[in-house]
Amino acid sequence: MGGTDQRQLYSFDKTVKKHRMDIMKNKNPFAKTDAEQLYAVMKDMRKTRWGRKICDWLDKNNIQIVLTTKIDEKTGGFVSYPYEKITLNAGSSVTDMMLSIVHEARHLWQARALAGFGGNDRLCLYGHFAANPYALYIFNRLVEADAFSYQHTFMIDFFTQVPGHRRVNLTSINRKTFARLDCDQKNINVPEAKDLMRHRRAAFDAFFDSTEIMQGYDKARRKAFVKDCVDAVMLGNRGYFQHMSGEKTPAVLHEEIVACLGNSMCGELEGWNYLSDPLGRVELKPSYTADFNKADRVRLKRAAYLPGARKLNTYVRRNGQKQKLIS
């Protein structure tokens, strides 16, 4: 991004003139425009080495960032196919907007890192398992846990290096991670990559202990894919989602794809993989595949009647061994 005016590097939603609802009601006549607000966010983000690397990654991959008010107030942002744009909640604070960029950038990285899985070179995340509701549920949890842990670890690295930026809306994942590592927002210290990796893994596991957040993502995935997948096959339309997955047979969850989620996006862990052991193995803890709400349990029960359901409900290890994915 050397020397270029950062205001020119990002595109903005032309329909949104101001970034907060109270600004749109003319309560703040000195409000910043979308471009000015996002410029301030990126300027803050570039105060750390990790933040600069993320900005460079976004620039290299031609990622567009837009602000919108047409979003749930509890949602910081989102990405969607074809994974070329981040949409942010225009009502967020500068710090929360920065953390949302980090979270969503991780999803964009995931789509690219996993693009070749199963011989499919498209930028897709959930399309890999569009015809396998078991893998889709758990994979959805894993990618969100990874993005939340990435966001959390960036946050503590940023707070350590940039004093005066402690105001942020903490989630239960942040609080549970601090509790696991016996620290809090005011006494964090991560001088080395190994310290960051401890936070990465603790935050990843904390996602699965944050039942309300996790079940919210289960619900979103059920409404977007799982319900249609199960219903279509139950009604006899077995090839309904083949065009999305690009597979002749439904894909199952492999250890390699889970391990890939533990890699660095831009060298932040200095070559460490926070999810796998030295042999590249990733154990799925019971909490990763448990605590479904009633609606999702019903959907999984229906999925058990799908042709080949037992084979779909599988986690394939690197050594070829297979184990049941969801009990």
C-alpha positions as CSV (number, residue, x, y, z in Angstrom):
1,M,0.0,0.0,0.0
2,G,3.2,2.1,-0.1
3,G,2.6,5.8,-0.4
4,T,-0.9,5.6,-1.9
5,D,-3.7,7.6,-0.4
6,Q,-5.6,5.0,1.7
7,R,-8.8,6.8,1.0
8,Q,-8.6,5.6,-2.6
9,L,-8.1,1.9,-1.7
10,Y,-11.6,1.1,-0.6
11,S,-15.0,1.4,-2.2
12,F,-18.1,2.5,-0.3
13,D,-21.9,2.0,-0.5
14,K,-23.1,5.0,-2.5
15,T,-26.5,4.8,-0.9
16,V,-25.2,5.3,2.6
17,K,-24.2,8.9,3.2
18,K,-23.5,8.7,7.0
19,H,-22.3,5.9,9.2
20,R,-24.7,6.0,12.2
21,M,-28.4,6.0,12.6
22,D,-28.3,9.1,14.9
23,I,-26.2,10.9,12.3
24,M,-28.8,10.1,9.6
25,K,-31.3,11.8,11.9
26,N,-29.1,14.9,11.9
27,K,-28.2,14.6,15.6
28,N,-24.5,15.1,14.8
29,P,-23.9,17.8,12.1
30,F,-20.1,17.1,12.3
31,A,-20.4,13.5,11.4
32,K,-17.8,11.8,9.2
33,T,-18.6,10.5,5.9
34,D,-18.3,6.7,5.2
35,A,-14.9,7.3,3.5
36,E,-13.6,9.3,6.4
37,Q,-14.8,6.9,9.0
38,L,-13.3,3.9,7.3
39,Y,-10.1,5.8,6.6
40,A,-9.8,6.4,10.4
41,V,-10.4,2.6,11.0
42,M,-7.6,1.6,8.6
43,K,-5.3,4.2,9.9
44,D,-5.7,2.8,13.4
45,M,-5.3,-0.8,12.1
46,R,-2.0,0.0,10.5
47,K,-0.5,1.0,13.9
48,T,0.6,-2.6,14.5
49,R,2.7,-4.9,12.3
50,W,-0.1,-7.5,12.2
51,G,-2.6,-4.8,11.3
52,R,-0.4,-3.6,8.4
53,K,-0.1,-7.1,7.1
54,I,-3.9,-7.6,7.1
55,C,-4.3,-4.3,5.3
56,D,-1.7,-5.4,2.7
57,W,-3.5,-8.7,2.3
58,L,-6.8,-7.0,1.7
59,D,-5.1,-4.7,-0.9
60,K,-3.3,-7.6,-2.6
61,N,-6.6,-9.5,-3.0
62,N,-8.6,-6.5,-4.2
63,I,-11.1,-6.7,-1.3
64,Q,-13.8,-4.1,-1.3
65,I,-15.1,-2.8,2.0
66,V,-18.5,-1.1,2.3
67,L,-20.6,0.3,5.1
68,T,-24.3,-0.2,5.4
69,T,-27.1,0.5,7.8
70,K,-29.2,-2.3,6.4
71,I,-27.9,-4.9,8.9
72,D,-28.8,-6.2,12.3
73,E,-27.5,-3.9,15.0
74,K,-25.8,-6.9,16.8
75,T,-23.9,-7.9,13.6
76,G,-20.5,-6.3,13.1
77,G,-20.2,-7.3,9.4
78,F,-20.4,-10.2,7.0
79,V,-18.9,-11.7,3.8
80,S,-20.6,-13.8,1.1
81,Y,-19.9,-15.5,-2.2
82,P,-17.9,-14.7,-4.2
83,Y,-15.8,-13.6,-1.2
84,E,-14.5,-10.3,-2.7
85,K,-16.2,-7.8,-0.3
86,I,-16.6,-7.1,3.4
87,T,-19.8,-5.4,4.5
88,L,-19.6,-3.6,7.8
89,N,-22.2,-2.3,10.2
90,A,-22.1,1.5,9.8
91,G,-23.2,2.0,13.4
92,S,-20.1,0.4,14.9
93,S,-17.4,2.3,16.7
94,V,-13.9,2.6,15.1
95,T,-12.4,-0.2,17.3
96,D,-15.4,-2.5,16.8
97,M,-15.3,-1.9,13.0
98,M,-11.6,-2.7,13.0
99,L,-12.2,-6.0,14.8
100,S,-15.0,-6.8,12.4
101,I,-12.7,-6.3,9.4
102,V,-10.2,-8.7,11.0
103,H,-12.9,-11.3,11.6
104,E,-14.3,-11.1,8.1
105,A,-10.9,-10.9,6.5
106,R,-10.2,-14.3,8.2
107,H,-13.3,-15.7,6.5
108,L,-12.0,-14.4,3.1
109,W,-8.7,-16.1,3.8
110,Q,-10.4,-19.3,4.7
111,A,-12.3,-19.3,1.4
112,R,-9.0,-19.0,-0.5
113,A,-7.0,-21.4,1.7
114,L,-9.6,-24.1,1.2
115,A,-10.5,-23.4,-2.4
116,G,-8.7,-26.6,-3.7
117,F,-10.2,-29.0,-1.3
118,G,-11.9,-32.0,-3.0
119,G,-10.6,-30.9,-6.4
120,N,-12.8,-27.8,-6.5
121,D,-10.8,-24.6,-7.2
122,R,-13.7,-22.2,-6.6
123,L,-13.6,-19.7,-3.7
124,C,-16.2,-21.4,-1.5
125,L,-16.6,-22.3,2.1
126,Y,-19.9,-24.0,2.6
127,G,-20.3,-25.3,-0.9
128,H,-17.8,-28.1,-0.1
129,F,-20.4,-29.7,2.2
130,A,-23.6,-28.5,0.6
131,A,-24.9,-32.1,0.3
132,N,-23.7,-33.2,3.8
133,P,-25.6,-31.7,6.7
134,Y,-23.4,-33.3,9.3
135,A,-20.2,-31.9,7.9
136,L,-21.9,-28.6,7.2
137,Y,-22.9,-28.0,10.8
138,I,-19.5,-28.8,12.3
139,F,-17.5,-27.1,9.6
140,N,-19.6,-24.0,10.1
141,R,-18.8,-24.1,13.8
142,L,-15.1,-24.6,13.1
143,V,-14.7,-21.7,10.6
144,E,-16.5,-19.3,13.0
145,A,-14.5,-20.5,16.0
146,D,-11.3,-19.8,13.9
147,A,-12.5,-16.3,12.9
148,F,-13.5,-15.4,16.5
149,S,-10.1,-16.7,17.8
150,Y,-8.3,-14.7,15.1
151,Q,-10.3,-11.6,16.0
152,H,-9.6,-12.1,19.7
153,T,-5.9,-12.6,19.3
154,F,-5.5,-9.6,17.0
155,M,-7.4,-7.6,19.7
156,I,-5.0,-8.4,22.5
157,D,-2.0,-7.9,20.3
158,F,-3.4,-4.5,19.3
159,F,-4.2,-3.5,22.9
160,T,-0.7,-4.5,24.0
161,Q,0.9,-2.3,21.4
162,V,-1.5,0.6,21.2
163,P,-2.4,2.1,24.6
164,G,-5.7,3.9,24.9
165,H,-7.8,1.5,22.8
166,R,-9.4,-0.6,25.5
167,R,-13.0,0.3,24.8
168,V,-14.6,-2.5,22.8
169,N,-17.7,-4.6,23.1
170,L,-16.4,-7.9,24.5
171,T,-18.2,-11.1,23.7
172,S,-18.6,-14.1,25.9
173,I,-15.8,-15.7,23.9
174,N,-13.4,-12.9,24.9
175,R,-14.4,-13.1,28.6
176,K,-14.2,-16.9,28.6
177,T,-10.8,-16.8,27.0
178,F,-9.5,-14.3,29.6
179,A,-10.8,-16.6,32.3
180,R,-9.1,-19.6,30.9
181,L,-5.7,-17.7,30.8
182,D,-6.2,-15.9,34.1
183,C,-6.0,-12.4,32.6
184,D,-8.4,-9.6,31.6
185,Q,-8.6,-6.7,29.3
186,K,-6.2,-4.6,31.4
187,N,-3.4,-7.0,32.1
188,I,-2.8,-8.9,28.9
189,N,0.8,-9.3,27.6
190,V,1.7,-11.2,24.5
191,P,5.4,-10.5,23.7
192,E,6.0,-13.6,21.6
193,A,4.2,-15.7,19.0
194,K,3.8,-18.6,21.4
195,D,1.8,-16.3,23.7
196,L,-0.5,-15.4,20.9
197,M,-0.9,-19.0,20.0
198,R,-2.1,-19.8,23.6
199,H,-4.8,-17.1,23.2
200,R,-5.7,-18.4,19.7
201,R,-6.3,-22.0,21.0
202,A,-8.1,-20.8,24.2
203,A,-10.4,-18.5,22.2
204,F,-11.1,-21.2,19.6
205,D,-12.2,-23.6,22.4
206,A,-14.2,-20.8,24.2
207,F,-16.4,-20.5,21.1
208,F,-17.8,-23.9,21.8
209,D,-18.5,-23.0,25.4
210,S,-20.4,-19.9,24.3
211,T,-23.6,-21.8,23.6
212,E,-25.8,-18.9,22.6
213,I,-23.3,-17.6,20.0
214,M,-22.6,-21.1,18.7
215,Q,-26.3,-22.0,18.4
216,G,-26.9,-18.7,16.6
217,Y,-24.5,-19.8,13.9
218,D,-26.1,-23.2,13.8
219,K,-29.4,-21.6,13.2
220,A,-28.0,-19.4,10.4
221,R,-26.5,-22.4,8.6
222,R,-29.7,-24.5,9.0
223,K,-31.8,-21.7,7.5
224,A,-29.3,-21.1,4.6
225,F,-28.3,-24.6,3.6
226,V,-29.1,-27.6,5.9
227,K,-32.9,-27.3,5.8
228,D,-33.0,-27.2,2.0
229,C,-30.4,-29.9,1.7
230,V,-32.2,-32.4,3.9
231,D,-35.7,-31.6,2.5
232,A,-34.6,-31.8,-1.1
233,V,-33.0,-35.3,-0.6
234,M,-35.9,-36.5,1.5
235,L,-38.2,-35.5,-1.3
236,G,-36.2,-37.6,-3.8
237,N,-34.2,-34.7,-5.4
238,R,-30.8,-36.2,-4.6
239,G,-28.9,-34.2,-7.1
240,Y,-30.2,-30.8,-6.0
241,F,-27.0,-29.5,-4.5
242,Q,-24.5,-31.3,-6.7
243,H,-23.9,-28.2,-8.8
244,M,-22.9,-26.3,-5.6
245,S,-20.4,-28.8,-4.3
246,G,-19.0,-29.9,-7.6
247,E,-18.8,-33.4,-6.3
248,K,-20.4,-36.6,-7.6
249,T,-20.7,-37.9,-4.0
250,P,-21.2,-35.7,-0.9
251,A,-17.9,-34.7,0.7
252,V,-17.2,-35.7,4.3
253,L,-15.1,-33.7,6.8
254,H,-11.4,-34.5,6.6
255,E,-8.7,-33.8,9.2
256,E,-6.6,-32.0,6.6
257,I,-9.2,-29.3,6.1
258,V,-9.6,-28.8,9.8
259,A,-5.8,-28.5,10.3
260,C,-5.7,-26.0,7.5
261,L,-7.7,-23.6,9.7
262,G,-4.9,-23.5,12.2
263,N,-2.4,-21.9,9.7
264,S,-1.4,-18.2,9.7
265,M,-3.1,-15.8,7.4
266,C,-0.1,-13.4,7.2
267,G,2.7,-14.9,9.3
268,E,1.3,-13.8,12.6
269,L,2.1,-17.1,14.3
270,E,5.5,-17.4,12.7
271,G,4.8,-20.8,11.1
272,W,3.0,-22.4,14.1
273,N,-0.3,-24.2,13.6
274,Y,-2.4,-23.5,16.7
275,L,-4.9,-26.4,16.0
276,S,-2.8,-29.4,15.2
277,D,-0.1,-31.3,17.1
278,P,3.4,-31.8,15.7
279,L,2.1,-34.8,13.6
280,G,-0.6,-32.6,12.1
281,R,-3.4,-34.3,14.0
282,V,-6.5,-32.4,15.2
283,E,-8.7,-34.0,17.8
284,L,-12.4,-32.9,17.7
285,K,-13.3,-32.4,21.3
286,P,-16.8,-33.5,22.4
287,S,-17.9,-29.8,22.8
288,Y,-17.2,-29.2,19.1
289,T,-20.0,-31.5,18.1
290,A,-22.5,-31.1,20.9
291,D,-25.1,-28.7,22.3
292,F,-27.5,-28.4,19.4
293,N,-30.8,-26.7,20.0
294,K,-34.1,-28.4,19.5
295,A,-34.7,-27.3,15.9
296,D,-31.2,-28.4,14.8
297,R,-31.5,-31.7,16.6
298,V,-34.8,-32.3,14.7
299,R,-32.9,-31.5,11.4
300,L,-30.1,-33.9,12.3
301,K,-32.6,-36.6,13.2
302,R,-34.2,-36.2,9.7
303,A,-30.8,-36.3,8.2
304,A,-30.3,-39.8,9.7
305,Y,-32.8,-41.1,7.1
306,L,-30.8,-39.8,4.1
307,P,-29.3,-42.5,1.8
308,G,-25.7,-43.2,3.1
309,A,-26.3,-41.1,6.3
310,R,-23.9,-43.2,8.3
311,K,-21.1,-42.5,5.8
312,L,-21.8,-38.8,5.7
313,N,-21.6,-38.6,9.5
314,T,-17.8,-39.2,9.4
315,Y,-14.6,-37.5,10.4
316,V,-11.7,-38.9,8.3
317,R,-8.3,-38.8,9.9
318,R,-5.0,-38.3,8.1
319,N,-4.1,-42.0,8.6
320,G,-7.3,-43.1,6.9
321,Q,-9.2,-44.0,10.1
322,K,-12.8,-42.9,10.3
323,Q,-14.8,-41.9,13.3
324,K,-18.3,-40.7,14.0
325,L,-18.7,-37.0,13.6
326,I,-21.9,-36.2,15.5
327,S,-23.0,-38.7,18.2
